[in-house]
Amino acid sequence: MVKGDKIMEAIGMIDEELIAEAKKPSKRYFGTKKVFALVAAILILMLISVTSAALGWFDDKIININVINEFFDKNEGIDSYILEFDVEIHEDAKENIENYYFPMLFVNEEYNASANSYSGYFYWENTEKKQIFTFSQHSAITFDEYRHSFGEKMKVSKEKFIFCGEEIKCIIFTPEEKENGSIKQIYWSDGYSVFKITAFNCSDEFIEKAMESLEIVEDFSDYGKFKENRYH
């Protein structure tokens, strides 16, 4: 059996360089498959972050939408509604729109589009399929109320539209005397603008494709008419 002083003597004989080497962290080597998996994961995260920044509506700032039935004129057959918006507006938001979005899905088709300093508007219609798709963008500061009228009595329901995992406010107007023909209006905000889609006879998949195609355009007049008046 080795006595205590012999043990201490043995320890003292250990080379200091060996002790220093033992303190160094051991190197870990990744296999080729692990390296490729790591790179792929990083690229996916980068793609998600870039897409989120480009689209701009993953963090919906609309707190609530109150639907108010203003009146139904039986003589004229007009059913009118007022929608009131509660939006969380960024402190640096401005009254004038700086970045306009445009649905590139329809860029090679016939459409109408116009814009001014406070709002932009896009309208597309497929007469064969009886589809209508409109997209509008409004300054979040000036857009606190919206009026919509129909030529017949409507039923109103509030639902949630899921886009890229985000819950977006959705209002559906359905004619009381018809089984089909619902009109879906989808609203969301990035805190600077309020975006609105009105879709008639359009599937959710079609609406999502149109939303995914939205891009900021440098000059809106390249895609429609730009007017310097507040309303159009």
Phi, psi and chi 1 to 4 in degrees:
 res  aa     phi    psi   chi1   chi2   chi3   chi4
   1 MET       -  134.3 -175.0  173.3  179.4      -
   2 VAL   -82.7  129.4 -178.6      -      -      -
   3 LYS   -76.8  166.5  -65.7 -177.2  179.6 -179.6
   4 GLY   -60.7  -41.3      -      -      -      -
   5 ASP   -67.1  -32.1   56.2  -14.0      -      -
   6 LYS   -66.9  -37.5  -65.6  -67.9 -177.0 -179.5
   7 ILE   -64.3  -46.6  -65.8  174.2      -      -
   8 MET   -61.7  -37.7  -63.3  -58.4  -64.3      -
   9 GLU   -65.7  -38.8 -176.1  179.4  -18.6      -
  10 ALA   -66.5  -40.5      -      -      -      -
  11 ILE   -63.3  -39.1  -66.9  173.9      -      -
  12 GLY   -65.5  -21.4      -      -      -      -
  13 MET   -83.3   -8.0  -66.5  173.8   65.6      -
  14 ILE   -69.1  132.3  -62.7  175.0      -      -
  15 ASP   -62.3  133.1 -164.7  -54.3      -      -
  16 GLU   -61.9  -31.8  -68.3 -176.1   -0.1      -
  17 GLU   -65.9  -35.4  -68.9 -175.7    3.8      -
  18 LEU   -66.5  -38.7  -68.1  175.8      -      -
  19 ILE   -63.7  -44.3  -64.1  173.8      -      -
  20 ALA   -62.6  -39.5      -      -      -      -
  21 GLU   -66.0  -36.6 -173.0   67.7   24.9      -
  22 ALA   -68.1  -27.5      -      -      -      -
  23 LYS   -75.8  -18.8  -69.7 -179.1  179.1 -179.2
  24 LYS   -68.0  139.2  -68.3 -178.2  179.6  179.8
  25 PRO   -66.5  140.2   24.1  -33.4      -      -
  26 SER   -70.8  144.0   60.1      -      -      -
  27 LYS   -81.1  139.7  -64.6 -178.7  179.8  179.2
  28 ARG  -111.1  132.7  -61.8  179.6   62.5 -174.7
  29 TYR  -109.3  130.4  -64.5   92.3      -      -
  30 PHE   -94.9  139.0  -71.1   91.4      -      -
  31 GLY   -74.2  167.5      -      -      -      -
  32 THR   -59.9  -41.5  -55.0      -      -      -
  33 LYS   -64.0  -39.5  -69.7 -176.6  178.2 -179.9
  34 LYS   -66.9  -38.2  -70.8 -175.2  177.2 -179.7
  35 VAL   -63.0  -47.7  171.5      -      -      -
  36 PHE   -61.9  -39.3  -81.2  118.7      -      -
  37 ALA   -64.1  -40.3      -      -      -      -
  38 LEU   -65.8  -45.3  180.0   60.7      -      -
  39 VAL   -61.8  -43.4  171.7      -      -      -
  40 ALA   -61.5  -41.8      -      -      -      -
  41 ALA   -63.5  -41.5      -      -      -      -
  42 ILE   -63.8  -43.0  -67.0  172.7      -      -
  43 LEU   -63.2  -39.8  -70.1  174.9      -      -
  44 ILE   -63.8  -44.3  -69.8  172.0      -      -
  45 LEU   -63.1  -39.2  -71.5  173.1      -      -
  46 MET   -64.9  -41.0  -70.8  175.8   62.0      -
  47 LEU   -64.3  -42.4  179.1   61.4      -      -
  48 ILE   -64.0  -43.4  -68.5  173.3      -      -
  49 SER   -67.0  -40.1   61.9      -      -      -
  50 VAL   -65.9  -43.2  169.2      -      -      -
  51 THR   -63.1  -43.3  -56.4      -      -      -
  52 SER   -60.2  -43.4  -59.2      -      -      -
  53 ALA   -67.4  -36.7      -      -      -      -
  54 ALA   -71.3  -42.2      -      -      -      -
  55 LEU   -74.9  -45.0  -64.7  178.8      -      -
  56 GLY    85.2    2.9      -      -      -      -
  57 TRP  -125.6   19.9   51.7   73.7      -      -
  58 PHE   -70.0  -28.5  -77.9   76.0      -      -
  59 ASP  -104.1   86.3 -174.2   17.1      -      -
  60 ASP   -68.6  126.7 -175.5   18.6      -      -
  61 LYS   -97.7    2.5  -62.4  -64.5 -176.0  179.8
  62 ILE   -80.3  117.3  -67.2 -178.3      -      -
  63 ILE   -79.3  -45.0  -59.9  169.5      -      -
  64 ASN  -160.5  154.8 -169.3   31.7      -      -
  65 ILE  -126.3  121.1  -57.5  174.7      -      -
  66 ASN   -96.2  125.5  -63.9  -43.2      -      -
  67 VAL   -98.1  119.7 -176.7      -      -      -
  68 ILE  -119.8  122.1  -59.2  173.6      -      -
  69 ASN   -82.4  109.7 -172.9  -10.8      -      -
  70 GLU   -75.4  -54.2 -173.2 -175.2   26.7      -
  71 PHE  -167.9  159.3   67.2   88.5      -      -
  72 PHE  -125.7  115.2  175.1   63.3      -      -
  73 ASP   -90.8  103.8 -170.3  -27.6      -      -
  74 LYS   -65.1  -36.3  -67.3 -176.6  178.6  179.2
  75 ASN   -65.4  -42.6  -63.9  -34.3      -      -
  76 GLU   -91.1  -14.4  -61.6  -68.4  -26.0      -
  77 GLY    66.5   39.0      -      -      -      -
  78 ILE  -115.8  126.2  -62.3  176.3      -      -
  79 ASP  -110.3  114.3 -165.0   17.5      -      -
  80 SER  -114.0  143.0  -63.3      -      -      -
  81 TYR  -131.5  149.1  -65.1   83.7      -      -
  82 ILE  -119.6  128.7  -68.1  179.3      -      -
  83 LEU  -108.0  127.3  -49.6 -179.1      -      -
  84 GLU  -106.7  135.5  -65.6  178.4  -22.2      -
  85 PHE  -113.5  134.0  -65.8   80.7      -      -
  86 ASP  -111.0  105.9 -176.3    8.1      -      -
  87 VAL  -121.5  137.0 -178.6      -      -      -
  88 GLU   -83.4  104.2 -178.4 -176.8  -17.4      -
  89 ILE   -96.0  135.0  -58.4  174.3      -      -
  90 HIS   -64.9  149.0  -74.9  -64.9      -      -
  91 GLU   -63.1  -31.0  -67.1 -177.4   -2.1      -
  92 ASP   -94.7   12.5   59.0  -19.6      -      -
  93 ALA   -66.7  146.7      -      -      -      -
  94 LYS  -118.8  159.9  -61.6  178.7 -179.0  178.6
  95 GLU   -69.6  -33.9 -170.8  172.0  -73.4      -
  96 ASN   -89.7  142.5  -67.4  -16.6      -      -
  97 ILE   -78.7  132.0  -64.0  176.7      -      -
  98 GLU  -100.8  -35.3  -65.0 -177.8  -14.8      -
  99 ASN  -120.0  116.8  -65.1  -42.7      -      -
 100 TYR   -98.0  137.6  -78.3   92.4      -      -
 101 TYR  -100.5  151.6  -72.2   82.2      -      -
 102 PHE  -142.2  135.2 -166.6   87.9      -      -
 103 PRO   -77.4   98.6   27.3  -32.0      -      -
 104 MET   -68.0  -12.8  -66.4  -61.5  178.6      -
 105 LEU   -58.8  -29.7  178.4   67.6      -      -
 106 PHE  -105.6    8.4  -52.4   96.0      -      -
 107 VAL   -62.5  -26.8   73.9      -      -      -
 108 ASN   -97.6   10.3  -66.2  -38.7      -      -
 109 GLU  -114.1  174.1  -58.8 -173.4   28.5      -
 110 GLU   -80.2  133.4  -68.0 -173.8    5.2      -
 111 TYR  -158.3  169.1   60.1   82.8      -      -
 112 ASN  -118.2  137.7  -67.1  -39.3      -      -
 113 ALA  -150.0  142.1      -      -      -      -
 114 SER  -154.1  161.6   60.2      -      -      -
 115 ALA  -155.3  156.9      -      -      -      -
 116 ASN  -136.8 -166.1   55.5   42.8      -      -
 117 SER   -67.9  -21.0  -61.5      -      -      -
 118 TYR  -109.4  -17.0  -53.5   90.7      -      -
 119 SER  -160.2  159.7   62.3      -      -      -
 120 GLY  -131.2  150.5      -      -      -      -
 121 TYR  -140.6  137.3 -179.3   75.0      -      -
 122 PHE  -134.3  136.6  169.5   87.9      -      -
 123 TYR  -136.6  130.0  178.1   91.0      -      -
 124 TRP  -136.1  142.1  169.5   87.4      -      -
 125 GLU  -141.1  135.1 -178.0  176.5    2.4      -
 126 ASN  -111.2  102.2 -174.6  -36.4      -      -
 127 THR   -68.2  -31.5   53.8      -      -      -
 128 GLU   -65.9  -44.1  -67.8 -177.5    1.9      -
 129 LYS   -93.2   -1.0  -63.5 -177.7  178.6 -179.6
 130 LYS    56.6   44.4  -63.5 -178.2  179.3  179.3
 131 GLN  -105.8  141.9  -70.2  178.3  -49.6      -
 132 ILE  -132.8  133.8  -65.1  175.4      -      -
 133 PHE  -135.5  122.5 -177.7   91.8      -      -
 134 THR  -124.9  146.6   71.4      -      -      -
 135 PHE  -134.3  132.4  166.5   74.4      -      -
 136 SER  -136.8  152.1   59.6      -      -      -
 137 GLN  -130.6  131.0  176.7 -179.2   -7.7      -
 138 HIS  -131.1  150.6  -51.1  -94.9      -      -
 139 SER   -62.2  129.7  165.6      -      -      -
 140 ALA   -64.3  -24.4      -      -      -      -
 141 ILE   -74.1  -39.7  -65.7  177.3      -      -
 142 THR   -91.9  -14.0   61.7      -      -      -
 143 PHE  -102.2   88.3 -168.3   81.3      -      -
 144 ASP  -116.4   -8.6   57.1   -4.7      -      -
 145 GLU  -148.2  142.4 -152.9  173.6   76.6      -
 146 TYR  -139.5  133.2  178.8   73.2      -      -
 147 ARG  -110.1  133.8 -176.1 -173.0  -59.6  -94.5
 148 HIS  -135.6  135.0 -159.4   86.3      -      -
 149 SER  -124.5  147.5  -62.4      -      -      -
 150 PHE  -128.6  157.0  -58.5   91.3      -      -
 151 GLY   -88.2   15.7      -      -      -      -
 152 GLU  -158.9  164.4   54.3 -170.0  -40.6      -
 153 LYS   -69.9  134.6 -173.5   64.6  177.3  173.7
 154 MET  -121.2  155.2  -52.8  -68.2  -74.8      -
 155 LYS  -102.2  142.7  -68.0 -176.3  -66.2 -175.9
 156 VAL  -120.0  133.4 -176.4      -      -      -
 157 SER  -137.4  146.1   60.0      -      -      -
 158 LYS  -107.9  128.1  -65.0  172.3   67.2  175.3
 159 GLU  -135.4  179.3  -63.3 -177.1    8.6      -
 160 LYS  -115.4  130.6  -66.8  177.9 -179.7  177.6
 161 PHE  -102.9  122.3 -176.4   85.2      -      -
 162 ILE   -92.4  119.7  -54.4  -59.9      -      -
 163 PHE  -131.2  118.0  177.3   66.7      -      -
 164 CYS    53.7   38.2  -67.6      -      -      -
 165 GLY    81.5   -0.7      -      -      -      -
 166 GLU  -103.6  136.2 -171.8   74.5   19.7      -
 167 GLU   -83.4  122.1  -68.5 -175.8  -11.1      -
 168 ILE  -117.1  143.3  -60.4  174.7      -      -
 169 LYS   -69.4  134.4  -49.9  -58.6  179.7  -64.4
 170 CYS  -137.6  133.6  178.1      -      -      -
 171 ILE  -122.4  132.6  -62.4  173.1      -      -
 172 ILE  -117.2  124.8  -60.4  176.2      -      -
 173 PHE  -103.5  124.5  -63.0   92.7      -      -
 174 THR  -125.7  128.7  -53.1      -      -      -
 175 PRO   -58.4  132.3  -23.2   33.8      -      -
 176 GLU   -64.9  -31.9  -75.7 -169.2  -13.1      -
 177 GLU   -97.6    8.8  -61.7 -179.7   -0.3      -
 178 LYS  -128.8  143.0  -64.1  179.9 -178.9  178.9
 179 GLU   -77.3  -34.2  -65.9 -177.1    0.3      -
 180 ASN  -112.5 -177.9  -60.9  -41.1      -      -
 181 GLY    91.3   32.3      -      -      -      -
 182 SER   -73.7  146.5   61.4      -      -      -
 183 ILE  -113.5  120.0  -60.7  173.0      -      -
 184 LYS  -104.1  127.4  179.7  175.0  -70.5 -173.8
 185 GLN  -116.3  125.6  -69.3 -171.8  -14.9      -
 186 ILE  -116.4  129.3  -60.0  168.7      -      -
 187 TYR  -124.2  142.4  -62.6   87.1      -      -
 188 TRP  -157.2  167.3   73.2   96.3      -      -
 189 SER  -147.4  145.6  174.3      -      -      -
 190 ASP  -100.4    9.4   58.9   -2.0      -      -
 191 GLY    92.6  -10.8      -      -      -      -
 192 TYR  -113.9  -41.5  -62.7   95.7      -      -
 193 SER  -127.3  157.8  -64.1      -      -      -
 194 VAL  -108.6  126.8  173.9      -      -      -
 195 PHE  -105.8  141.2  -55.3   96.5      -      -
 196 LYS  -136.7  132.1  176.7  174.8   76.0   74.9
 197 ILE  -118.0  130.5  -76.5  176.0      -      -
 198 THR  -115.2  121.9  -60.1      -      -      -
 199 ALA  -128.1  130.3      -      -      -      -
 200 PHE  -120.1  123.7  178.7   74.3      -      -
 201 ASN    60.4   31.4  -80.2  -16.9      -      -
 202 CYS  -113.3  131.9  -63.0      -      -      -
 203 SER   -72.0  162.0   66.0      -      -      -
 204 ASP   -62.1  -35.1  -72.9   -8.3      -      -
 205 GLU   -64.0  -40.3  -68.8   76.0   15.4      -
 206 PHE   -64.8  -43.6 -178.1   88.6      -      -
 207 ILE   -62.5  -42.0  -64.4  171.9      -      -
 208 GLU   -63.0  -40.4  -74.2 -171.8   -9.7      -
 209 LYS   -61.5  -41.5  -74.2 -177.2  179.3  179.3
 210 ALA   -65.4  -40.4      -      -      -      -
 211 MET   -65.7  -41.4  -67.4  172.1   70.4      -
 212 GLU   -66.3  -22.7  -70.6  170.4   -8.1      -
 213 SER   -86.1   -5.1   73.7      -      -      -
 214 LEU   -64.3  128.7  -71.7  168.3      -      -
 215 GLU  -135.8  150.7  -66.8 -177.7   10.1      -
 216 ILE   -73.8  130.8  -65.6  176.2      -      -
 217 VAL  -108.9  141.4  -66.6      -      -      -
 218 GLU   -68.1  -40.8  -68.3 -175.2    6.1      -
 219 ASP  -134.3  108.9 -172.1   -7.2      -      -
 220 PHE   -63.4  -28.2 -168.4   88.6      -      -
 221 SER   -65.3  -15.1   61.2      -      -      -
 222 ASP   -71.1  -20.8  -69.3  -20.7      -      -
 223 TYR  -115.1  -11.4  -59.2   89.7      -      -
 224 GLY  -166.7 -159.2      -      -      -      -
 225 LYS  -104.3  137.7  -63.3  178.4 -179.4  178.5
 226 PHE  -108.9  122.0 -168.1   91.6      -      -
 227 LYS  -116.0  137.4  -53.3  175.7 -175.9  178.1
 228 GLU   -92.9   56.5  -84.4  -59.3  -23.8      -
 229 ASN  -134.3  159.5   59.5  -22.5      -      -
 230 ARG   -75.5  -34.2 -177.2  154.9 -173.5  168.7
 231 TYR  -121.3  147.4  -55.9  101.5      -      -
 232 HIS  -151.2      -   60.5  -77.2      -      -
